[in-house]
Amino acid sequence: MDSALKPFRVMAYVVGVMLLVLTTCIILRYGFDIEGPSKIVSPIHGFLYMVYLVAAVNLGMKARWSWAYILGVMLAGTIPFLSFVFERRVTDRVHRELAVQPAA
C-alpha cells in the first residue's frame, strides 16, 4: 500500500496544479478570446488526469477501500483545490492504516 501512495501523491499535486492552470486558460479563452493556451493545456491536463485516476484506483485497491470512497477520491481531481485537500486526507488515512496493520 505504501508503494502506491507516492505515485498518488505526486499525481494529486500535478493534477491540482494543472487544473488551476487549465482554469486560468479557460478564463482567458472565454473571457478574453485568447484560445491558444487552452488548446495546449487541455489535452495535457486530460492525459495527466487519466494517470491520476489510475494512481487513485491502484491505491484504493491496495488499501481495500470501498468503491464509493475510491470514486470520491477520483472526483476530487475535478474541482480546483480539492485534490490538495484529498491528498492530505488520503495520506493521513494510509499512514493510520499502516500504523494499525502490523498489530493485526
DAKA-V455224 format. One record per helix or strand of 2 or more residues. SS is the DSSP state (H for helix, E for strand). FROM is the first residue (numbers start at 1). LEN is the number of residues. If there is no record, write none. Layout:
SS_FROM_LEN, SS_FROM_LEN
This chain:
H_2_31, H_36_28, H_67_12, H_82_20
